[in-house]
Amino acid sequence: MKHSKDKKSELPLIKFKGKKICLLTNYRTASTYFIRETFFTNKIPPTGNWEHFNNRNFLKAYKELKPVNRFIFKLMPDQINHATEKFEAINTLCDEVVYLFRRDFEAQARSWIAWNLSGDHDHHWGEDRHFDIKATQKVADIYTEQLIVNYQFMKTIYKKHPGPVYCMEDFPVNRPYNRKYNWINEVEIQPFNTHKEVFRS
């Protein structure tokens, strides 16, 4: 991971207890920003692919982590097909699970819909970019449901493996995303109270 030795973390108060960290999260929660900024305080390097289990043979990805003594990776539940047995296997390799969510679910859903429809999947931060978004209600519902199902899996895991919970809106510097969207047509987003439904119910 490229970094300046003088770089100060924008999230200096987040300190991990473990050295092998699974960041269980969802899409559009500023998870890349989270890993990047916590590195400067914790000095725990991310895995080569920060989404270590995404689009990979599970057993191969699992075996690659076994000999590594310091790592952090982000895991979205659908990347392991919401399989609790796979998560339990992953958990045997980790000494801490931390959770990251987004309080404003409507903003998260709209961001996820727009990210998928924009076709620009390499932009995380930096220069401002503008996109025109035209989504049908059916498409919006599909991406919204994907987020909800991921959160429901996070709830199941959190009940069994409670750990530190972080929220994107609580970051002191709110600038992980530099995208601006012009919605050509309006869509409705199903209400979902992330904090209440996932971490308090």
PyRosetta script that sets phi, psi and omega in degrees:
from pyrosetta import init, pose_from_sequence

init()
pose = pose_from_sequence("MKHSKDKKSELPLIKFKGKKICLLTNYRTASTYFIRETFFTNKIPPTGNWEHFNNRNFLKAYKELKPVNRFIFKLMPDQINHATEKFEAINTLCDEVVYLFRRDFEAQARSWIAWNLSGDHDHHWGEDRHFDIKATQKVADIYTEQLIVNYQFMKTIYKKHPGPVYCMEDFPVNRPYNRKYNWINEVEIQPFNTHKEVFRS")
pose.set_psi(1, 123.4)
pose.set_omega(1, -179.3)
pose.set_phi(2, -77.0)
pose.set_psi(2, 134.2)
pose.set_omega(2, 179.4)
pose.set_phi(3, -160.8)
pose.set_psi(3, 159.8)
pose.set_omega(3, 175.3)
pose.set_phi(4, -93.3)
pose.set_psi(4, 139.7)
pose.set_omega(4, 179.9)
pose.set_phi(5, -66.4)
pose.set_psi(5, -18.5)
pose.set_omega(5, -179.7)
pose.set_phi(6, -95.3)
pose.set_psi(6, -0.8)
pose.set_omega(6, -177.1)
pose.set_phi(7, -67.8)
pose.set_psi(7, 131.6)
pose.set_omega(7, 176.5)
pose.set_phi(8, -101.7)
pose.set_psi(8, 138.6)
pose.set_omega(8, -179.7)
pose.set_phi(9, -69.1)
pose.set_psi(9, 142.1)
pose.set_omega(9, 173.0)
pose.set_phi(10, -84.9)
pose.set_psi(10, -4.9)
pose.set_omega(10, 176.6)
pose.set_phi(11, -127.1)
pose.set_psi(11, 58.5)
pose.set_omega(11, -171.2)
pose.set_phi(12, -69.6)
pose.set_psi(12, -18.3)
pose.set_omega(12, -176.9)
pose.set_phi(13, -86.7)
pose.set_psi(13, -7.9)
pose.set_omega(13, 179.7)
pose.set_phi(14, -88.1)
pose.set_psi(14, 109.2)
pose.set_omega(14, -178.9)
pose.set_phi(15, -126.7)
pose.set_psi(15, 124.5)
pose.set_omega(15, -177.4)
pose.set_phi(16, -79.9)
pose.set_psi(16, 148.9)
pose.set_omega(16, 175.2)
pose.set_phi(17, -84.7)
pose.set_psi(17, -32.6)
pose.set_omega(17, -177.4)
pose.set_phi(18, -99.2)
pose.set_psi(18, -177.4)
pose.set_omega(18, 178.0)
pose.set_phi(19, -118.7)
pose.set_psi(19, -9.4)
pose.set_omega(19, 179.4)
pose.set_phi(20, -124.4)
pose.set_psi(20, 98.6)
pose.set_omega(20, -165.1)
pose.set_phi(21, -110.6)
pose.set_psi(21, 128.2)
pose.set_omega(21, 168.4)
pose.set_phi(22, -103.4)
pose.set_psi(22, 119.1)
pose.set_omega(22, 175.2)
pose.set_phi(23, -95.6)
pose.set_psi(23, 100.2)
pose.set_omega(23, -179.9)
pose.set_phi(24, -87.3)
pose.set_psi(24, 118.8)
pose.set_omega(24, -169.7)
pose.set_phi(25, -149.5)
pose.set_psi(25, -166.8)
pose.set_omega(25, -179.2)
pose.set_phi(26, -134.3)
pose.set_psi(26, 177.5)
pose.set_omega(26, -179.6)
pose.set_phi(27, -76.7)
pose.set_psi(27, 145.5)
pose.set_omega(27, 177.1)
pose.set_phi(28, 63.8)
pose.set_psi(28, 44.6)
pose.set_omega(28, 176.4)
pose.set_phi(29, -113.0)
pose.set_psi(29, 8.6)
pose.set_omega(29, -175.1)
pose.set_phi(30, 68.1)
pose.set_psi(30, 35.8)
pose.set_omega(30, -177.1)
pose.set_phi(31, -68.5)
pose.set_psi(31, -34.7)
pose.set_omega(31, 176.8)
pose.set_phi(32, -64.4)
pose.set_psi(32, -45.5)
pose.set_omega(32, 176.4)
pose.set_phi(33, -58.9)
pose.set_psi(33, -42.8)
pose.set_omega(33, -179.4)
pose.set_phi(34, -59.7)
pose.set_psi(34, -48.8)
pose.set_omega(34, -179.1)
pose.set_phi(35, -65.3)
pose.set_psi(35, -42.9)
pose.set_omega(35, -178.7)
pose.set_phi(36, -61.2)
pose.set_psi(36, -46.8)
pose.set_omega(36, -174.5)
pose.set_phi(37, -77.2)
pose.set_psi(37, -34.8)
pose.set_omega(37, 178.9)
pose.set_phi(38, -70.9)
pose.set_psi(38, -20.3)
pose.set_omega(38, 177.6)
pose.set_phi(39, -59.8)
pose.set_psi(39, -39.7)
pose.set_omega(39, -174.0)
pose.set_phi(40, -68.3)
pose.set_psi(40, -20.4)
pose.set_omega(40, 176.0)
pose.set_phi(41, -96.0)
pose.set_psi(41, -43.5)
pose.set_omega(41, -171.9)
pose.set_phi(42, -94.2)
pose.set_psi(42, -20.7)
pose.set_omega(42, -179.1)
pose.set_phi(43, 56.4)
pose.set_psi(43, 33.6)
pose.set_omega(43, 175.3)
pose.set_phi(44, -101.8)
pose.set_psi(44, 115.7)
pose.set_omega(44, -173.9)
pose.set_phi(45, -75.4)
pose.set_psi(45, 140.8)
pose.set_omega(45, 174.3)
pose.set_phi(46, -71.9)
pose.set_psi(46, 156.4)
pose.set_omega(46, 174.1)
pose.set_phi(47, -62.9)
pose.set_psi(47, 161.4)
pose.set_omega(47, -176.7)
pose.set_phi(48, -52.3)
pose.set_psi(48, -49.4)
pose.set_omega(48, 168.8)
pose.set_phi(49, -99.1)
pose.set_psi(49, 115.2)
pose.set_omega(49, -173.4)
pose.set_phi(50, -60.6)
pose.set_psi(50, -26.9)
pose.set_omega(50, 171.8)
pose.set_phi(51, -99.2)
pose.set_psi(51, 77.1)
pose.set_omega(51, -165.7)
pose.set_phi(52, -58.3)
pose.set_psi(52, -33.0)
pose.set_omega(52, -175.5)
pose.set_phi(53, -101.1)
pose.set_psi(53, 7.7)
pose.set_omega(53, -176.2)
pose.set_phi(54, -78.7)
pose.set_psi(54, 124.1)
pose.set_omega(54, 177.4)
pose.set_phi(55, 55.1)
pose.set_psi(55, 40.6)
pose.set_omega(55, -179.2)
pose.set_phi(56, -132.1)
pose.set_psi(56, 158.4)
pose.set_omega(56, 171.3)
pose.set_phi(57, -63.7)
pose.set_psi(57, 122.5)
pose.set_omega(57, -172.5)
pose.set_phi(58, -60.6)
pose.set_psi(58, -46.4)
pose.set_omega(58, -176.1)
pose.set_phi(59, -63.4)
pose.set_psi(59, -40.4)
pose.set_omega(59, 179.0)
pose.set_phi(60, -64.1)
pose.set_psi(60, -45.7)
pose.set_omega(60, 179.9)
pose.set_phi(61, -63.2)
pose.set_psi(61, -38.6)
pose.set_omega(61, 178.8)
pose.set_phi(62, -62.8)
pose.set_psi(62, -47.9)
pose.set_omega(62, -177.7)
pose.set_phi(63, -64.5)
pose.set_psi(63, -32.7)
pose.set_omega(63, 179.6)
pose.set_phi(64, -63.4)
pose.set_psi(64, -31.2)
pose.set_omega(64, -178.1)
pose.set_phi(65, -81.2)
pose.set_psi(65, -22.5)
pose.set_omega(65, -172.5)
pose.set_phi(66, -55.4)
pose.set_psi(66, -43.3)
pose.set_omega(66, -177.9)
pose.set_phi(67, -85.4)
pose.set_psi(67, -4.1)
pose.set_omega(67, -175.4)
pose.set_phi(68, -84.5)
pose.set_psi(68, 130.2)
pose.set_omega(68, -175.2)
pose.set_phi(69, -101.6)
pose.set_psi(69, -4.5)
pose.set_omega(69, 175.7)
pose.set_phi(70, -147.5)
pose.set_psi(70, 121.8)
pose.set_omega(70, 178.5)
pose.set_phi(71, -165.0)
pose.set_psi(71, 160.3)
pose.set_omega(71, 166.6)
pose.set_phi(72, -140.8)
pose.set_psi(72, 138.7)
pose.set_omega(72, 175.1)
pose.set_phi(73, -142.4)
pose.set_psi(73, 157.0)
pose.set_omega(73, 176.3)
pose.set_phi(74, -103.6)
pose.set_psi(74, 143.4)
pose.set_omega(74, -177.0)
pose.set_phi(75, -131.9)
pose.set_psi(75, 118.5)
pose.set_omega(75, 170.4)
pose.set_phi(76, -94.3)
pose.set_psi(76, 133.3)
pose.set_omega(76, -172.0)
pose.set_phi(77, -54.0)
pose.set_psi(77, -35.3)
pose.set_omega(77, -178.5)
pose.set_phi(78, -70.1)
pose.set_psi(78, -14.2)
pose.set_omega(78, 177.6)
pose.set_phi(79, -70.8)
pose.set_psi(79, -16.5)
pose.set_omega(79, 173.1)
pose.set_phi(80, -119.5)
pose.set_psi(80, 24.0)
pose.set_omega(80, 176.7)
pose.set_phi(81, 56.3)
pose.set_psi(81, 33.9)
pose.set_omega(81, 178.1)
pose.set_phi(82, 54.5)
pose.set_psi(82, 33.3)
pose.set_omega(82, -177.1)
pose.set_phi(83, -92.8)
pose.set_psi(83, 111.1)
pose.set_omega(83, -178.3)
pose.set_phi(84, -63.6)
pose.set_psi(84, -32.5)
pose.set_omega(84, -179.6)
pose.set_phi(85, -66.7)
pose.set_psi(85, -33.8)
pose.set_omega(85, 176.5)
pose.set_phi(86, -68.5)
pose.set_psi(86, -41.3)
pose.set_omega(86, 178.2)
pose.set_phi(87, -63.2)
pose.set_psi(87, -42.1)
pose.set_omega(87, -179.7)
pose.set_phi(88, -61.2)
pose.set_psi(88, -35.7)
pose.set_omega(88, 176.2)
pose.set_phi(89, -66.1)
pose.set_psi(89, -44.5)
pose.set_omega(89, 177.6)
pose.set_phi(90, -59.6)
pose.set_psi(90, -40.5)
pose.set_omega(90, -176.1)
pose.set_phi(91, -63.9)
pose.set_psi(91, -25.4)
pose.set_omega(91, 177.6)
pose.set_phi(92, -68.1)
pose.set_psi(92, -19.5)
pose.set_omega(92, 179.8)
pose.set_phi(93, -90.9)
pose.set_psi(93, -12.8)
pose.set_omega(93, -172.4)
pose.set_phi(94, -108.7)
pose.set_psi(94, 153.6)
pose.set_omega(94, 173.4)
pose.set_phi(95, -112.6)
pose.set_psi(95, 4.6)
pose.set_omega(95, 173.1)
pose.set_phi(96, -160.3)
pose.set_psi(96, 136.7)
pose.set_omega(96, 172.0)
pose.set_phi(97, -114.0)
pose.set_psi(97, 126.0)
pose.set_omega(97, 176.1)
pose.set_phi(98, -118.6)
pose.set_psi(98, 153.1)
pose.set_omega(98, -172.8)
pose.set_phi(99, -120.1)
pose.set_psi(99, 138.0)
pose.set_omega(99, 179.0)
pose.set_phi(100, -131.9)
pose.set_psi(100, 127.7)
pose.set_omega(100, -179.6)
pose.set_phi(101, -137.3)
pose.set_psi(101, 178.0)
pose.set_omega(101, 178.8)
pose.set_phi(102, -124.5)
pose.set_psi(102, 125.6)
pose.set_omega(102, -175.1)
pose.set_phi(103, -69.6)
pose.set_psi(103, -40.7)
pose.set_omega(103, -177.9)
pose.set_phi(104, -84.9)
pose.set_psi(104, 90.4)
pose.set_omega(104, -174.4)
pose.set_phi(105, -67.1)
pose.set_psi(105, -37.7)
pose.set_omega(105, 179.8)
pose.set_phi(106, -61.1)
pose.set_psi(106, -43.8)
pose.set_omega(106, 177.9)
pose.set_phi(107, -63.2)
pose.set_psi(107, -39.2)
pose.set_omega(107, 178.7)
pose.set_phi(108, -63.8)
pose.set_psi(108, -46.7)
pose.set_omega(108, -179.1)
pose.set_phi(109, -63.1)
pose.set_psi(109, -43.6)
pose.set_omega(109, 179.1)
pose.set_phi(110, -64.1)
pose.set_psi(110, -38.1)
pose.set_omega(110, 177.4)
pose.set_phi(111, -64.5)
pose.set_psi(111, -40.8)
pose.set_omega(111, -179.5)
pose.set_phi(112, -68.6)
pose.set_psi(112, -42.0)
pose.set_omega(112, 176.5)
pose.set_phi(113, -59.8)
pose.set_psi(113, -50.0)
pose.set_omega(113, -176.5)
pose.set_phi(114, -66.4)
pose.set_psi(114, -38.3)
pose.set_omega(114, 179.1)
pose.set_phi(115, -60.2)
pose.set_psi(115, -42.5)
pose.set_omega(115, -179.8)
pose.set_phi(116, -69.3)
pose.set_psi(116, -35.4)
pose.set_omega(116, -176.5)
pose.set_phi(117, -85.9)
pose.set_psi(117, -18.5)
pose.set_omega(117, -177.3)
pose.set_phi(118, -72.6)
pose.set_psi(118, -29.3)
pose.set_omega(118, -178.6)
pose.set_phi(119, 82.4)
pose.set_psi(119, -2.9)
pose.set_omega(119, 179.8)
pose.set_phi(120, -105.2)
pose.set_psi(120, 98.4)
pose.set_omega(120, -172.9)
pose.set_phi(121, -106.4)
pose.set_psi(121, 9.5)
pose.set_omega(121, -177.9)
pose.set_phi(122, -107.1)
pose.set_psi(122, -5.4)
pose.set_omega(122, -174.9)
pose.set_phi(123, -93.7)
pose.set_psi(123, 122.2)
pose.set_omega(123, 178.7)
pose.set_phi(124, -116.7)
pose.set_psi(124, -42.8)
pose.set_omega(124, 177.9)
pose.set_phi(125, -157.4)
pose.set_psi(125, 172.0)
pose.set_omega(125, 179.2)
pose.set_phi(126, 114.9)
pose.set_psi(126, -125.3)
pose.set_omega(126, -176.3)
pose.set_phi(127, -66.3)
pose.set_psi(127, 145.7)
pose.set_omega(127, 176.2)
pose.set_phi(128, -69.1)
pose.set_psi(128, 141.5)
pose.set_omega(128, 176.0)
pose.set_phi(129, -134.4)
pose.set_psi(129, 147.6)
pose.set_omega(129, -176.2)
pose.set_phi(130, -123.9)
pose.set_psi(130, 138.2)
pose.set_omega(130, -178.5)
pose.set_phi(131, -137.8)
pose.set_psi(131, 143.0)
pose.set_omega(131, 169.8)
pose.set_phi(132, -91.3)
pose.set_psi(132, 129.1)
pose.set_omega(132, -176.3)
pose.set_phi(133, -120.0)
pose.set_psi(133, 124.7)
pose.set_omega(133, 175.5)
pose.set_phi(134, -123.9)
pose.set_psi(134, 108.7)
pose.set_omega(134, -175.9)
pose.set_phi(135, -123.8)
pose.set_psi(135, 139.7)
pose.set_omega(135, 171.5)
pose.set_phi(136, -80.5)
pose.set_psi(136, 161.5)
pose.set_omega(136, 177.8)
pose.set_phi(137, -63.4)
pose.set_psi(137, -36.5)
pose.set_omega(137, 179.8)
pose.set_phi(138, -61.2)
pose.set_psi(138, -45.0)
pose.set_omega(138, 179.2)
pose.set_phi(139, -65.4)
pose.set_psi(139, -43.1)
pose.set_omega(139, 178.6)
pose.set_phi(140, -59.5)
pose.set_psi(140, -41.6)
pose.set_omega(140, -179.6)
pose.set_phi(141, -65.3)
pose.set_psi(141, -36.9)
pose.set_omega(141, -179.9)
pose.set_phi(142, -63.1)
pose.set_psi(142, -48.1)
pose.set_omega(142, -178.2)
pose.set_phi(143, -71.1)
pose.set_psi(143, -33.9)
pose.set_omega(143, 177.1)
pose.set_phi(144, -65.4)
pose.set_psi(144, -43.9)
pose.set_omega(144, 179.4)
pose.set_phi(145, -64.1)
pose.set_psi(145, -34.9)
pose.set_omega(145, 177.5)
pose.set_phi(146, -59.0)
pose.set_psi(146, -43.9)
pose.set_omega(146, 178.3)
pose.set_phi(147, -65.0)
pose.set_psi(147, -43.3)
pose.set_omega(147, -178.4)
pose.set_phi(148, -63.4)
pose.set_psi(148, -44.9)
pose.set_omega(148, 179.7)
pose.set_phi(149, -63.3)
pose.set_psi(149, -39.2)
pose.set_omega(149, 175.6)
pose.set_phi(150, -61.2)
pose.set_psi(150, -43.0)
pose.set_omega(150, 178.7)
pose.set_phi(151, -64.9)
pose.set_psi(151, -36.3)
pose.set_omega(151, 178.6)
pose.set_phi(152, -64.9)
pose.set_psi(152, -36.0)
pose.set_omega(152, 175.6)
pose.set_phi(153, -67.2)
pose.set_psi(153, -42.2)
pose.set_omega(153, 177.8)
pose.set_phi(154, -58.9)
pose.set_psi(154, -38.3)
pose.set_omega(154, 177.9)
pose.set_phi(155, -61.0)
pose.set_psi(155, -45.9)
pose.set_omega(155, 179.5)
pose.set_phi(156, -59.2)
pose.set_psi(156, -44.9)
pose.set_omega(156, -178.7)
pose.set_phi(157, -69.7)
pose.set_psi(157, -40.2)
pose.set_omega(157, -178.1)
pose.set_phi(158, -62.2)
pose.set_psi(158, -37.5)
pose.set_omega(158, 178.5)
pose.set_phi(159, -62.7)
pose.set_psi(159, -34.8)
pose.set_omega(159, -178.5)
pose.set_phi(160, -89.1)
pose.set_psi(160, -33.3)
pose.set_omega(160, -177.0)
pose.set_phi(161, -130.0)
pose.set_psi(161, 70.9)
pose.set_omega(161, -179.7)
pose.set_phi(162, -62.7)
pose.set_psi(162, 148.1)
pose.set_omega(162, -179.6)
pose.set_phi(163, -162.0)
pose.set_psi(163, -176.0)
pose.set_omega(163, 179.6)
pose.set_phi(164, -60.1)
pose.set_psi(164, 138.2)
pose.set_omega(164, -180.0)
pose.set_phi(165, -118.3)
pose.set_psi(165, 127.3)
pose.set_omega(165, 178.9)
pose.set_phi(166, -121.4)
pose.set_psi(166, 149.7)
pose.set_omega(166, -177.0)
pose.set_phi(167, -125.1)
pose.set_psi(167, 133.4)
pose.set_omega(167, -178.2)
pose.set_phi(168, -55.7)
pose.set_psi(168, -40.5)
pose.set_omega(168, -176.6)
pose.set_phi(169, -68.5)
pose.set_psi(169, -13.3)
pose.set_omega(169, 179.0)
pose.set_phi(170, -90.1)
pose.set_psi(170, -5.1)
pose.set_omega(170, 178.5)
pose.set_phi(171, -64.4)
pose.set_psi(171, 137.1)
pose.set_omega(171, -177.7)
pose.set_phi(172, -66.6)
pose.set_psi(172, -22.9)
pose.set_omega(172, 179.0)
pose.set_phi(173, -118.4)
pose.set_psi(173, 107.0)
pose.set_omega(173, -175.8)
pose.set_phi(174, -93.9)
pose.set_psi(174, 75.0)
pose.set_omega(174, 178.1)
pose.set_phi(175, -144.5)
pose.set_psi(175, 33.6)
pose.set_omega(175, 179.6)
pose.set_phi(176, -65.0)
pose.set_psi(176, -31.2)
pose.set_omega(176, -175.3)
pose.set_phi(177, -118.4)
pose.set_psi(177, 137.5)
pose.set_omega(177, -178.7)
pose.set_phi(178, -119.5)
pose.set_psi(178, 32.1)
pose.set_omega(178, -178.9)
pose.set_phi(179, -100.6)
pose.set_psi(179, 141.6)
pose.set_omega(179, 174.0)
pose.set_phi(180, -124.1)
pose.set_psi(180, 133.0)
pose.set_omega(180, -175.4)
pose.set_phi(181, -116.8)
pose.set_psi(181, 138.1)
pose.set_omega(181, 172.9)
pose.set_phi(182, -108.8)
pose.set_psi(182, 108.3)
pose.set_omega(182, -176.8)
pose.set_phi(183, -81.5)
pose.set_psi(183, 115.9)
pose.set_omega(183, -178.4)
pose.set_phi(184, -69.3)
pose.set_psi(184, -37.0)
pose.set_omega(184, 177.0)
pose.set_phi(185, -136.6)
pose.set_psi(185, 155.0)
pose.set_omega(185, -175.0)
pose.set_phi(186, -88.4)
pose.set_psi(186, 144.3)
pose.set_omega(186, 174.2)
pose.set_phi(187, -131.0)
pose.set_psi(187, 154.5)
pose.set_omega(187, 177.6)
pose.set_phi(188, -96.6)
pose.set_psi(188, 141.0)
pose.set_omega(188, 178.6)
pose.set_phi(189, -110.5)
pose.set_psi(189, 126.9)
pose.set_omega(189, 179.0)
pose.set_phi(190, -59.6)
pose.set_psi(190, 129.5)
pose.set_omega(190, 179.2)
pose.set_phi(191, -64.5)
pose.set_psi(191, 141.1)
pose.set_omega(191, 177.8)
pose.set_phi(192, -157.8)
pose.set_psi(192, 119.1)
pose.set_omega(192, -179.7)
pose.set_phi(193, -90.3)
pose.set_psi(193, 97.4)
pose.set_omega(193, -171.3)
pose.set_phi(194, -60.2)
pose.set_psi(194, -49.7)
pose.set_omega(194, -175.8)
pose.set_phi(195, -64.5)
pose.set_psi(195, -45.4)
pose.set_omega(195, -179.1)
pose.set_phi(196, -67.2)
pose.set_psi(196, -45.6)
pose.set_omega(196, -175.2)
pose.set_phi(197, -72.3)
pose.set_psi(197, -32.8)
pose.set_omega(197, -173.7)
pose.set_phi(198, -96.5)
pose.set_psi(198, -44.2)
pose.set_omega(198, -169.2)
pose.set_phi(199, -111.5)
pose.set_psi(199, -5.2)
pose.set_omega(199, -177.9)
pose.set_phi(200, -123.4)
pose.set_psi(200, -14.7)
pose.set_omega(200, -176.6)
pose.set_phi(201, -88.1)
pose.dump_pdb("model.pdb")
